[in-house]
């Protein structure tokens, strides 16, 4: 009788614990209704708004043209060879088989365009974040229609950035390997240095030690250095007849030994599944390989929260409350064509946040920097937005607010539109003012660098000079950094090159004017959002009206790491046999 009572008590306790755990998974944020930002368009804004609209339309046209170009990959002939002769799926079709849906956050889509060594659409590989079995995963997928899948310097840089995103956000990583190895004529820019090709394998080991899961699907050639990608992941899937793994292919074997051997006999799926043990799962077709990968992801040690049940009326009410009061299409007229065409940044904020509600912090102090709290699709964020020059008071205010968010574990969103050039020093008083500003900006940079909370940066206008560092530019390691198509990134804005030139030089006025004009032309070409994105200075160019959705995905992705049940770092990576 005693034992029966004891067992019954234990069962009741376990049920109680399960109920508490389930309730804990449905925790809600503290209730609150932030003040509404009343920021409608006024007649006084009409001239600036219409000029910005015209510029945004031109930028959107360029965005559309480049998007179509990169979606074509290596062109019609390469696509036909890839699908008909090699009988392989295209990279986007592979994603459709692998992911739950088409909700895919692509990273750096324009990387590789118009580089000194030619056009490499999407840098020869597709990277981004999508859901597999409900879990956000980083995808790194080679596109063999581009230069036969060869790795160029920009390819390596893009793959390393995708791994960095996986590490920073603790996201599982899936590699779809279909690569011919390094492009040898550019080996000096691919192989020897710290952040060249070898760093990808270093990252794989570190990710494994950090318990960040990695899975590889060998769905094409996996040659030379690329052969290490699947052998260093935790689980690998290989497709029969189209997947191969070897350091040197049949032509190299013939040149070295005179022996003729087929790719399948040298390094096919059967060999590696049955003899070498380099892979863990054999697939007859590509579709089978992606189903197998989805099942592997379902074994990962994550416990996602259960969706709360709510009736249709509650769902409709919640969605209505979440939407801003103003149309996101109006952001096209708020994207400044230059610094002089900037409108109040609160107008931008009111078109991004839930219900256009914003709890401003230090509203009457340092007014050239806007700081405060808001929600984006239910995620609480701290917003730091330029609204003029980053002056002494504004930088102090920024430092205070950033540290406050760090104290409360609230993610930070930076909306960057910095002054076009540094303030000149024309008097002793101005020198003192600028010195104070430098000290305050230094404090703000320290606050940004040391803040442990996730950070997202969107460049909505200009990103120039030291102000861009204080606003969490690329060097300050945000989790994600995106640009609007109108954005400009340079040490000083086009048209302001004169601020960089000495005023007491010996050059004649005509020579100085020529030098200034040449610099301004260079700045105009090299500060374009598309120029920078082609070189991976950011995580991609996004349309203003799509910004809210991109921010929602980023915040969902950042939040996912709290659902991983086991995160303690191991002493070393998982060692395969």
C-alpha positions as CSV (number, residue, x, y, z in Angstrom):
1,X,0.0,0.0,0.0
2,X,2.8,2.4,0.9
3,X,4.6,1.7,-2.4
4,X,1.4,2.3,-4.3
5,X,0.9,5.6,-2.6
6,X,4.5,6.6,-3.2
7,X,4.2,5.8,-7.0
8,X,0.9,7.7,-7.1
9,X,2.6,10.8,-5.5
10,X,5.5,10.6,-7.9
11,X,3.1,10.4,-10.9
12,X,1.1,13.4,-9.6
13,X,4.4,15.4,-9.1
14,X,5.6,14.6,-12.6
15,X,2.3,15.7,-14.1
16,X,2.5,18.9,-12.1
17,X,6.1,19.5,-13.3
18,X,5.0,18.9,-16.9
19,X,2.1,21.4,-16.5
20,X,4.4,24.0,-15.0
21,X,6.9,23.4,-17.9
22,X,4.2,23.7,-20.4
23,X,2.9,26.9,-18.8
24,X,6.5,28.2,-18.7
25,X,6.7,27.7,-22.5
26,X,3.6,30.0,-22.8
27,X,5.0,33.0,-20.9
28,X,3.9,36.4,-22.0
29,X,5.6,39.8,-21.8
30,X,4.5,42.4,-19.3
31,X,1.4,44.3,-20.4
32,X,2.0,47.8,-21.6
33,X,0.7,50.3,-24.2
34,X,3.4,52.6,-25.5
35,X,2.3,56.0,-26.7
36,X,1.3,56.2,-30.4
37,X,3.7,58.1,-32.7
38,X,1.4,60.5,-34.6
39,X,3.5,61.0,-37.7
40,X,1.3,61.5,-40.8
41,X,2.6,63.0,-44.0
42,X,2.1,66.7,-44.1
43,X,1.8,69.1,-47.0
44,X,5.1,70.7,-45.9
45,X,6.9,67.4,-46.7
46,X,5.5,67.1,-50.2
47,X,8.6,68.5,-52.1
48,X,11.1,66.3,-50.2
49,X,8.8,63.2,-50.3
50,X,8.2,63.4,-54.0
51,X,12.0,63.8,-54.7
52,X,12.7,60.7,-52.5
53,X,10.0,58.7,-54.3
54,X,11.6,59.4,-57.7
55,X,15.0,58.3,-56.4
56,X,13.5,55.2,-54.7
57,X,11.8,54.2,-58.0
58,X,15.1,54.5,-59.8
59,X,16.8,52.4,-57.1
60,X,14.0,49.8,-57.2
61,X,14.5,49.5,-60.9
62,X,18.2,48.7,-60.4
63,X,17.3,46.3,-57.6
64,X,14.9,44.4,-59.8
65,X,17.3,44.2,-62.7
66,X,20.1,42.9,-60.5
67,X,17.7,40.4,-58.8
68,X,16.7,39.0,-62.2
69,X,20.4,38.7,-63.2
70,X,21.5,36.8,-60.1
71,X,18.5,34.4,-60.3
72,X,19.7,33.3,-63.8
73,X,22.9,32.0,-62.2
74,X,25.4,31.0,-64.8
75,X,23.0,31.5,-67.7
76,X,20.9,29.4,-70.0
77,X,23.6,27.1,-71.3
78,X,25.0,26.4,-67.9
79,X,21.5,25.7,-66.5
80,X,20.8,23.3,-69.4
81,X,24.1,21.5,-68.8
82,X,23.4,21.2,-65.1
83,X,19.8,19.9,-65.4
84,X,19.9,17.8,-68.6
85,X,23.4,16.4,-68.9
86,X,24.3,16.2,-65.2
87,X,20.6,15.5,-64.1
88,X,20.9,17.7,-61.1
89,X,18.4,20.1,-59.5
90,X,18.9,23.8,-59.6
91,X,19.9,25.4,-56.3
92,X,16.5,27.1,-55.7
93,X,14.7,23.8,-56.5
94,X,16.9,22.1,-53.9
95,X,15.8,24.7,-51.3
96,X,12.1,24.0,-52.2
97,X,12.6,20.3,-51.3
98,X,14.6,21.1,-48.2
99,X,12.7,24.0,-46.5
100,X,9.3,24.0,-44.9
101,X,8.1,26.9,-46.9
102,X,9.3,29.8,-49.1
103,X,9.9,32.1,-46.0
104,X,13.7,32.3,-46.7
105,X,15.9,35.2,-45.6
106,X,18.5,35.3,-48.3
107,X,21.8,36.9,-47.4
108,X,24.0,39.0,-49.7
109,X,22.1,38.2,-52.9
110,X,24.2,40.7,-55.0
111,X,27.6,39.5,-53.8
112,X,30.0,39.0,-56.6
113,X,28.6,41.4,-59.2
114,X,30.9,43.7,-61.2
115,X,34.1,42.7,-59.5
116,X,37.6,43.3,-60.9
117,X,37.8,39.6,-61.9
118,X,34.3,39.6,-63.5
119,X,30.7,38.9,-62.6
120,X,30.2,36.0,-60.2
121,X,26.4,36.0,-59.7
122,X,25.5,35.5,-56.0
123,X,29.2,34.8,-55.5
124,X,28.6,31.3,-56.9
125,X,26.7,30.2,-53.7
126,X,23.4,30.8,-52.2
127,X,23.3,31.6,-48.4
128,X,20.4,32.4,-46.2
129,X,18.2,31.3,-43.3
130,X,15.1,29.1,-43.7
131,X,13.0,26.8,-41.6
132,X,13.5,23.0,-41.6
133,X,11.0,21.1,-39.4
134,X,10.1,24.4,-37.8
135,X,13.8,25.2,-36.9
136,X,15.6,28.2,-38.4
137,X,18.8,26.9,-40.1
138,X,21.6,28.6,-42.1
139,X,21.9,27.2,-45.6
140,X,25.1,27.4,-47.6
141,X,24.4,26.0,-51.1
142,X,26.9,26.0,-54.0
143,X,25.5,27.0,-57.4
144,X,27.3,24.8,-59.9
145,X,25.8,26.8,-62.9
146,X,28.1,29.7,-61.9
147,X,31.7,28.9,-63.2
148,X,31.1,25.2,-62.6
149,X,30.8,25.7,-58.9
150,X,34.4,27.0,-58.6
151,X,35.2,29.0,-55.5
152,X,36.4,32.6,-56.0
153,X,37.6,35.0,-53.3
154,X,34.1,36.4,-52.9
155,X,32.7,32.9,-52.6
156,X,34.9,32.2,-49.7
157,X,34.1,35.5,-48.1
158,X,30.3,34.8,-48.4
159,X,30.6,31.3,-47.0
160,X,32.6,32.6,-44.0
161,X,30.0,35.3,-43.3
162,X,27.2,32.6,-43.4
163,X,29.1,30.5,-40.9
164,X,29.6,33.7,-38.7
165,X,25.9,34.3,-38.8
166,X,25.4,30.6,-37.7
167,X,27.9,31.0,-34.8
168,X,26.6,34.4,-33.6
169,X,22.9,33.3,-33.6
170,X,23.6,29.6,-32.7
171,X,21.8,28.3,-35.8
172,X,22.1,24.8,-37.2
173,X,24.0,24.9,-40.5
174,X,23.2,22.8,-43.7
175,X,25.7,22.7,-46.5
176,X,24.6,21.7,-50.0
177,X,27.9,20.9,-51.6
178,X,28.3,21.0,-55.4
179,X,31.8,22.6,-55.9
180,X,34.8,22.1,-58.2
181,X,37.2,23.6,-55.6
182,X,39.2,26.8,-55.8
183,X,39.6,28.9,-58.9
184,X,43.4,28.4,-59.2
185,X,44.3,31.6,-61.1
186,X,43.2,33.5,-58.0
187,X,44.6,31.1,-55.4
188,X,46.7,33.8,-53.7
189,X,43.4,35.5,-52.7
190,X,41.7,32.2,-51.7
191,X,44.2,30.0,-49.9
192,X,47.0,31.4,-47.7
193,X,45.6,34.1,-45.3
194,X,43.7,33.8,-42.0
195,X,40.3,34.6,-43.4
196,X,40.7,32.6,-46.6
197,X,39.5,29.1,-47.5
198,X,41.0,27.3,-44.5
199,X,38.9,29.4,-42.1
200,X,35.8,27.6,-43.2
201,X,37.1,24.3,-41.8
202,X,38.3,26.0,-38.7
203,X,34.8,27.4,-38.2
204,X,33.3,23.9,-38.7
205,X,35.4,22.5,-35.8
206,X,34.6,25.5,-33.6
207,X,30.8,25.2,-34.4
208,X,30.9,21.5,-33.5
209,X,32.6,22.3,-30.2
210,X,29.9,25.0,-29.5
211,X,27.2,22.3,-30.1
212,X,26.0,24.1,-33.2
213,X,24.7,21.2,-35.4
214,X,26.0,20.9,-39.0
215,X,24.7,18.6,-41.8
216,X,26.1,18.2,-45.3
217,X,24.4,17.0,-48.5
218,X,26.8,16.0,-51.2
219,X,24.7,16.7,-54.3
220,X,27.5,17.2,-56.8
221,X,31.3,17.4,-57.1
222,X,33.1,17.8,-53.8
223,X,36.7,18.2,-54.9
224,X,40.0,19.3,-53.4
225,X,39.4,21.5,-50.3
226,X,35.7,21.1,-50.7
227,X,36.0,17.4,-49.7
228,X,36.6,18.4,-46.1
229,X,33.2,20.1,-45.8
230,X,31.1,16.9,-45.5
231,X,33.8,15.0,-43.6
232,X,33.9,17.6,-40.8
233,X,30.1,17.9,-40.3
234,X,28.2,15.8,-37.8
235,X,26.1,13.9,-40.3
236,X,26.5,13.7,-44.1
237,X,24.1,12.6,-46.9
238,X,25.3,11.7,-50.4
239,X,23.4,11.3,-53.6
240,X,24.1,8.3,-55.8
241,X,25.8,9.0,-59.2
242,X,25.8,12.8,-58.9
243,X,27.7,13.1,-55.6
244,X,31.5,12.6,-55.5
245,X,34.1,13.2,-52.8
246,X,37.8,13.2,-53.7
247,X,40.9,15.4,-53.3
248,X,41.9,14.8,-56.9
249,X,39.5,13.8,-59.7
250,X,40.0,11.2,-62.5
251,X,42.0,13.5,-64.8
252,X,44.5,14.1,-62.0
253,X,44.7,10.3,-61.3
254,X,45.4,9.7,-65.0
255,X,48.0,12.4,-65.2
256,X,49.8,11.1,-62.1
257,X,49.5,7.3,-62.6
258,X,48.2,6.7,-66.1
259,X,45.2,4.8,-64.5
260,X,41.7,5.5,-65.9
261,X,39.0,5.5,-63.2
262,X,35.4,6.7,-63.2
263,X,34.3,9.4,-60.7
264,X,31.9,6.9,-59.1
265,X,34.6,4.3,-58.5
266,X,37.0,6.9,-57.2
267,X,34.7,8.7,-54.8
268,X,31.0,7.9,-55.4
269,X,28.3,7.5,-52.8
270,X,28.5,3.7,-52.6
271,X,32.3,3.8,-52.0
272,X,31.9,6.4,-49.2
273,X,28.8,4.8,-47.6
274,X,30.2,1.2,-47.7
275,X,34.0,1.4,-47.7
276,X,35.4,4.7,-46.4
277,X,32.6,5.6,-44.0
278,X,33.0,9.3,-45.0
279,X,29.2,9.6,-45.2
280,X,26.4,8.5,-43.0
281,X,23.4,8.3,-45.3
282,X,23.1,7.0,-48.9
283,X,20.4,8.5,-51.1
284,X,19.3,7.2,-54.6
285,X,17.8,10.6,-55.6
286,X,18.2,14.2,-54.6
287,X,14.7,14.4,-53.3
288,X,15.4,11.4,-51.0
289,X,18.6,13.2,-49.7
290,X,16.6,16.3,-48.7
291,X,13.9,14.3,-46.9
292,X,16.7,12.5,-45.1
293,X,18.2,15.9,-44.1
294,X,14.9,17.1,-42.8
295,X,14.7,14.0,-40.6
296,X,18.2,14.6,-39.3
297,X,17.2,18.1,-38.3
298,X,14.2,16.7,-36.4
299,X,16.6,14.8,-34.2
300,X,18.3,18.0,-32.9
301,X,18.1,18.9,-29.3
302,X,15.7,21.9,-29.6
303,X,12.4,22.3,-27.9
304,X,10.3,24.9,-29.7
305,X,7.5,26.6,-27.9
306,X,4.0,25.3,-28.6
307,X,1.7,27.6,-30.5
308,X,-0.9,29.0,-28.1
309,X,-4.5,28.2,-29.1
310,X,-6.6,31.2,-29.8
311,X,-9.9,31.7,-31.6
312,X,-10.2,33.4,-35.0
313,X,-11.4,36.6,-33.5
314,X,-8.4,36.9,-31.1
315,X,-6.0,36.1,-34.0
316,X,-7.6,38.8,-36.2
317,X,-7.5,41.3,-33.4
318,X,-3.9,40.6,-32.5
319,X,-2.8,40.9,-36.2
320,X,-4.7,44.2,-36.5
321,X,-3.0,45.6,-33.4
322,X,0.4,44.6,-34.6
323,X,0.2,46.5,-37.9
324,X,1.6,50.1,-38.0
325,X,-1.0,52.8,-38.4
326,X,0.7,54.0,-41.6
327,X,1.4,52.1,-44.9
328,X,4.9,50.7,-45.3
329,X,4.8,51.9,-49.0
330,X,5.2,55.4,-47.6
331,X,8.8,54.4,-46.6
332,X,9.8,54.9,-50.2
333,X,9.3,58.6,-49.8
334,X,11.1,58.6,-46.5
335,X,14.2,57.0,-47.9
336,X,16.4,60.0,-48.4
337,X,18.1,60.5,-51.7
338,X,20.8,62.5,-49.9
339,X,21.3,63.8,-46.3
340,X,19.5,67.1,-47.2
341,X,16.4,65.2,-48.1
342,X,16.0,63.5,-44.7
343,X,12.7,63.8,-42.9
344,X,12.1,63.2,-39.2
345,X,13.2,59.6,-38.4
346,X,10.2,59.1,-36.2
347,X,8.2,58.9,-39.4
348,X,10.2,55.9,-40.4
349,X,9.9,54.3,-36.9
350,X,6.1,54.8,-36.9
351,X,5.9,52.8,-40.1
352,X,8.0,49.9,-38.8
353,X,6.8,49.2,-35.2
354,X,3.6,47.5,-33.9
355,X,0.7,49.8,-33.8
356,X,3.1,52.8,-34.4
357,X,3.7,52.8,-30.7
358,X,7.0,54.0,-29.3
359,X,8.2,54.7,-25.7
360,X,10.8,57.4,-26.3
361,X,13.8,57.7,-23.9
362,X,15.2,61.1,-23.0
363,X,12.9,62.7,-25.6
364,X,14.0,66.3,-24.7
365,X,17.8,65.7,-24.5
366,X,20.2,65.1,-27.4
367,X,17.3,65.3,-29.9
368,X,19.5,64.5,-32.9
369,X,19.5,60.9,-31.8
370,X,16.1,59.2,-31.2
371,X,16.1,56.4,-28.6
372,X,13.3,54.3,-27.2
373,X,11.4,51.1,-26.9
374,X,8.9,49.5,-29.3
375,X,7.7,46.1,-30.5
376,X,8.1,44.5,-33.9
377,X,5.8,41.6,-34.4
378,X,5.6,41.2,-30.6
379,X,9.4,41.4,-30.1
380,X,10.5,44.1,-27.7
381,X,13.5,46.1,-29.1
382,X,15.5,49.2,-28.2
383,X,15.7,51.6,-31.2
384,X,18.6,53.9,-31.8
385,X,18.0,56.2,-34.8
386,X,19.9,59.2,-36.3
387,X,17.9,62.3,-36.6
388,X,20.7,64.8,-37.4
389,X,24.3,65.1,-36.4
390,X,25.6,62.9,-33.6
391,X,26.4,65.7,-31.3
392,X,27.9,65.5,-27.7
393,X,24.5,65.3,-25.9
394,X,23.2,62.8,-28.5
395,X,26.2,60.5,-28.1
396,X,25.9,60.5,-24.3
397,X,22.3,59.7,-24.5
398,X,23.1,56.9,-27.0
399,X,25.6,55.4,-24.6
400,X,23.1,55.5,-21.7
401,X,20.4,53.9,-23.7
402,X,22.6,51.1,-25.2
403,X,23.8,50.2,-21.7
404,X,20.2,50.2,-20.4
405,X,19.2,47.7,-23.1
406,X,22.2,45.6,-22.4
407,X,21.2,45.6,-18.7
408,X,17.7,44.4,-19.6
409,X,18.7,42.0,-22.3
410,X,16.7,43.8,-25.0
411,X,17.9,43.5,-28.6
412,X,19.0,46.8,-30.3
413,X,17.9,48.1,-33.7
414,X,20.0,50.8,-35.2
415,X,18.5,53.0,-38.0
416,X,21.5,54.6,-39.5
417,X,21.6,57.9,-41.5
418,X,24.7,59.8,-40.4
419,X,26.0,63.3,-41.2
420,X,27.7,63.4,-44.6
421,X,31.1,64.8,-43.3
422,X,32.9,65.5,-40.1
423,X,32.4,68.9,-38.6
424,X,35.2,71.4,-39.5
425,X,37.4,73.0,-36.9
426,X,37.5,76.7,-37.7
427,X,37.9,78.2,-34.3
428,X,39.1,77.5,-30.8
429,X,35.5,77.2,-29.6
430,X,34.7,74.8,-32.4
431,X,37.8,72.7,-31.5
432,X,36.6,72.4,-27.9
433,X,33.1,71.4,-29.1
434,X,34.5,68.8,-31.5
435,X,36.8,67.4,-28.7
436,X,33.8,66.9,-26.4
437,X,31.9,65.3,-29.2
438,X,34.9,62.9,-29.9
439,X,35.0,61.8,-26.3
440,X,31.2,61.2,-26.2
441,X,31.3,59.3,-29.4
442,X,34.1,57.2,-28.1
443,X,32.0,56.3,-25.1
444,X,29.1,55.4,-27.4
445,X,31.4,53.2,-29.5
446,X,32.6,51.4,-26.3
447,X,29.0,50.9,-25.3
448,X,28.1,49.4,-28.7
449,X,31.2,47.2,-28.8
450,X,30.7,45.8,-25.3
451,X,26.9,45.3,-25.4
452,X,26.2,41.6,-25.3
453,X,22.7,41.8,-26.6
454,X,21.8,41.0,-30.3
455,X,22.2,44.0,-32.6
456,X,20.5,44.7,-36.0
457,X,21.6,47.6,-38.2
458,X,19.6,49.0,-41.1
459,X,21.3,51.8,-43.1
460,X,18.3,53.9,-44.3
461,X,20.4,56.8,-45.6
462,X,24.1,57.6,-45.2
463,X,26.7,55.6,-43.4
464,X,29.7,57.9,-43.2
465,X,32.8,58.5,-41.0
466,X,33.1,57.7,-37.3
467,X,29.4,58.3,-36.7
468,X,28.7,55.0,-38.5
469,X,30.9,53.1,-36.0
470,X,28.9,54.5,-33.1
471,X,25.8,53.4,-34.9
472,X,26.9,49.8,-35.0
473,X,28.5,49.7,-38.5
474,X,30.0,46.5,-40.0
475,X,33.2,46.8,-37.9
476,X,31.1,46.7,-34.7
477,X,29.8,43.2,-35.5
478,X,26.0,43.5,-35.6
479,X,24.1,40.2,-35.9
480,X,22.7,41.5,-39.1
481,X,23.3,44.6,-41.3
482,X,21.1,45.5,-44.2
483,X,21.0,48.5,-46.6
484,X,18.1,50.3,-48.3
485,X,18.8,50.7,-52.0
486,X,19.2,54.5,-51.6
487,X,21.9,54.0,-48.9
488,X,25.5,55.4,-49.3
489,X,28.5,53.9,-47.4
490,X,31.8,55.8,-47.5
491,X,34.2,57.7,-45.4
492,X,32.5,60.9,-46.4
493,X,29.4,61.5,-48.6
494,X,29.7,62.2,-52.4
495,X,30.0,66.0,-52.9
496,X,31.9,66.4,-49.6
497,X,35.4,65.4,-50.7
498,X,36.6,68.9,-50.0
499,X,36.4,68.2,-46.3
500,X,39.1,65.6,-46.6
501,X,41.6,67.8,-48.5
502,X,44.0,70.2,-46.7
503,X,43.1,73.9,-47.0
504,X,46.6,75.3,-46.8
505,X,48.3,73.1,-49.4
506,X,50.6,74.4,-52.2
507,X,48.5,73.1,-55.0
508,X,46.9,75.7,-57.3
509,X,43.2,76.2,-56.9
510,X,42.6,74.6,-60.3
511,X,44.5,71.4,-59.3
512,X,42.7,71.2,-56.0
513,X,39.3,71.5,-57.7
514,X,40.3,68.7,-60.2
515,X,41.4,66.5,-57.3
516,X,38.1,67.2,-55.4
517,X,36.0,66.4,-58.5
518,X,37.9,63.1,-59.1
519,X,37.4,62.1,-55.4
520,X,33.7,63.0,-55.5
521,X,33.2,60.9,-58.7
522,X,35.0,58.0,-56.9
523,X,32.9,58.4,-53.8
524,X,29.7,58.4,-55.9
525,X,30.6,55.2,-57.6
526,X,32.0,53.4,-54.6
527,X,29.4,54.4,-52.0
528,X,26.4,52.9,-53.8
529,X,24.5,50.3,-51.8
530,X,24.9,47.8,-54.7
531,X,28.7,48.4,-55.0
532,X,29.1,47.7,-51.3
533,X,26.8,44.7,-51.3
534,X,28.7,43.1,-54.2
535,X,31.7,43.2,-51.9
536,X,29.9,41.8,-48.9
537,X,30.1,44.9,-46.8
538,X,26.6,44.0,-45.5
539,X,24.1,41.2,-45.4
540,X,22.1,42.4,-48.3
541,X,20.1,45.2,-49.9
542,X,16.4,45.2,-48.8
543,X,13.5,47.2,-50.0
544,X,12.1,49.8,-47.5
545,X,8.6,48.4,-47.7
546,X,9.9,44.9,-46.8
547,X,12.0,46.0,-43.8
548,X,9.4,45.1,-41.2
549,X,9.2,41.5,-42.4
550,X,13.0,41.2,-42.6
551,X,13.2,42.5,-39.0
552,X,10.5,40.1,-37.8
553,X,12.5,37.2,-39.3
554,X,15.8,38.4,-37.8
555,X,14.2,38.7,-34.3
556,X,12.6,35.2,-34.6
557,X,16.0,33.8,-35.6
558,X,17.8,35.5,-32.8
559,X,15.3,34.3,-30.2
560,X,15.5,30.6,-31.4
561,X,18.8,30.0,-29.5
562,X,17.0,30.0,-26.1
563,X,15.1,26.8,-27.2
564,X,18.3,24.7,-27.6
565,X,18.4,22.4,-24.6
566,X,22.1,21.7,-24.5
567,X,24.6,24.6,-25.2
568,X,27.7,23.9,-23.0
569,X,30.9,24.0,-25.0
570,X,32.7,20.8,-25.5
571,X,36.5,20.5,-25.2
572,X,36.8,19.6,-28.9
573,X,34.7,19.0,-32.0
574,X,32.9,15.8,-32.7
575,X,35.5,13.5,-34.3
576,X,34.3,11.3,-37.1
577,X,35.8,7.8,-37.5
